[in-house]
């Protein structure tokens, strides 16, 4: 059986490698909460990688779901650092099992749905792939307060996922995915061929900004309940949200060029945001 300390260290490596923004923000948490977040992030990353990099994603995702169901009964691979660390997390926190299954459902959607018609459809997708992550983390970040923080966590998931979509338009096009809702593209007369051409037209900017406005609305809604988090969690959660929101400003400063470049918040900007909390 893998040593628990080594299991958590392995999970920390996963988040440090794949999400520097989250790693930096959640490193501000107390040690035990911090380690628990690493384990949950590794679960999320594993599911995501199955869909984006798996050789037979549909079959692998179905097997992962079975593995998780077995994990919930206490039967799991004791040499797998993710399951070992997550087992410890489930022993110590009242985790929301439905949120974990919801995330898997969101990844299943990515295997079959590559186009969204309405904003409502996009928010449903965003709930499953992002808001569920917030619900998974709430029992760790704010034990006993999940009820009053649930709606804010869902909104933060919406905001962050829309931000992801606005950042990754070019990358998603290469994968055959368009997340910009058809109804909003139609409203500004932006056709798919023009989108695929990679031209930053006034029509494209109008579509981009309408979605950015929706993201801003949900960031604001999430911040309304931020004071209800325990102080030890409040700063990391707010920091992660502010750093992520900064991506929108970074893209604007780069003239909306999301087709050939993936934009990140500069390190000095992250430091400045976190220093002000």
DAZI-V474866 format. One record per pair of residues at least 6 apart in sequence whose C-alpha atoms are under 7 Angstrom apart, sorted by the first residue. I is the first residue (numbers start at 1). GAP is how many residues later the second one is. If there is no record, write none. Layout:
# DAZI-V474866
i:I gap:GAP
i:I gap:GAP
This chain:
# DAZI-V474866
i:1 gap:77
i:1 gap:78
i:2 gap:76
i:2 gap:77
i:2 gap:79
i:4 gap:80
i:4 gap:81
i:7 gap:74
i:7 gap:75
i:7 gap:77
i:7 gap:78
i:8 gap:27
i:8 gap:31
i:8 gap:73
i:8 gap:77
i:10 gap:71
i:11 gap:27
i:11 gap:28
i:11 gap:31
i:11 gap:71
i:12 gap:26
i:14 gap:28
i:15 gap:8
i:15 gap:23
i:15 gap:26
i:15 gap:27
i:16 gap:7
i:21 gap:219
i:21 gap:222
i:22 gap:218
i:25 gap:211
i:25 gap:214
i:25 gap:215
i:26 gap:8
i:26 gap:210
i:27 gap:7
i:28 gap:208
i:29 gap:203
i:29 gap:204
i:29 gap:207
i:30 gap:202
i:33 gap:107
i:33 gap:108
i:36 gap:53
i:37 gap:100
i:39 gap:43
i:39 gap:46
i:39 gap:47
i:40 gap:46
i:42 gap:40
i:43 gap:39
i:47 gap:57
i:48 gap:59
i:50 gap:7
i:50 gap:10
i:50 gap:11
i:51 gap:6
i:51 gap:56
i:51 gap:60
i:70 gap:6
i:76 gap:7
i:77 gap:6
i:78 gap:6
i:93 gap:46
i:93 gap:47
i:94 gap:45
i:95 gap:41
i:95 gap:44
i:96 gap:39
i:96 gap:40
i:99 gap:33
i:99 gap:36
i:99 gap:37
i:100 gap:32
i:100 gap:36
i:102 gap:26
i:102 gap:30
i:103 gap:25
i:103 gap:26
i:103 gap:29
i:105 gap:23
i:106 gap:19
i:106 gap:22
i:106 gap:23
i:107 gap:22
i:114 gap:62
i:114 gap:63
i:114 gap:64
i:115 gap:62
i:115 gap:63
i:115 gap:64
i:116 gap:6
i:116 gap:63
i:116 gap:64
i:116 gap:65
i:116 gap:66
i:117 gap:64
i:117 gap:65
i:117 gap:66
i:118 gap:63
i:118 gap:64
i:118 gap:65
i:119 gap:62
i:122 gap:59
i:123 gap:35
i:126 gap:31
i:126 gap:32
i:126 gap:35
i:127 gap:27
i:127 gap:30
i:127 gap:31
i:130 gap:27
i:130 gap:28
i:130 gap:31
i:131 gap:22
i:131 gap:23
i:131 gap:25
i:131 gap:26
i:131 gap:27
i:134 gap:19
i:134 gap:20
i:134 gap:23
i:135 gap:15
i:135 gap:18
i:138 gap:8
i:139 gap:7
i:141 gap:92
i:142 gap:87
i:142 gap:88
i:149 gap:76
i:152 gap:69
i:152 gap:70
i:152 gap:73
i:153 gap:69
i:155 gap:63
i:155 gap:64
i:155 gap:66
i:155 gap:67
i:156 gap:62
i:156 gap:63
i:156 gap:66
i:158 gap:57
i:158 gap:60
i:159 gap:56
i:159 gap:57
i:159 gap:59
i:159 gap:60
i:160 gap:84
i:162 gap:53
i:163 gap:52
i:163 gap:85
i:165 gap:14
i:166 gap:42
i:167 gap:91
i:167 gap:95
i:167 gap:96
i:168 gap:90
i:168 gap:94
i:169 gap:89
i:169 gap:90
i:170 gap:88
i:170 gap:89
i:170 gap:90
i:172 gap:6
i:173 gap:23
i:184 gap:23
i:185 gap:6
i:185 gap:22
i:188 gap:15
i:188 gap:18
i:188 gap:19
i:189 gap:14
i:190 gap:13
i:190 gap:14
i:198 gap:61
i:200 gap:56
i:200 gap:57
i:226 gap:8
i:227 gap:7
i:235 gap:42
i:239 gap:34
i:239 gap:35
i:243 gap:27
i:243 gap:30
i:246 gap:19
i:247 gap:17
i:247 gap:18
i:250 gap:13
i:250 gap:15
i:251 gap:12
